[in-house]
Amino acid sequence: MLEERFSREQFRAMPDDDLIPRIDRVMGGQVLVNLLSDWTPEERAEFIDAMPKRNNW
């Protein structure tokens, strides 16, 4: 997800104190989706669409 929002150069230039919370949020979202793996793809897509969107990735 981060690679979709930032160039490789921007990603590499990020300080650790900025990068770590971003990665934590992405990983947390992935864990949540994996926990819901028994849902149909449609149910998962609906859940993901309902999650609050943030512009601070």
Secondary structure by P-SEA (a helix, b strand, c coil): cccccccaaaaaaccaaaaaaaaaaaaaaaaaaaaaccccaaaaaaaaaaccccccc
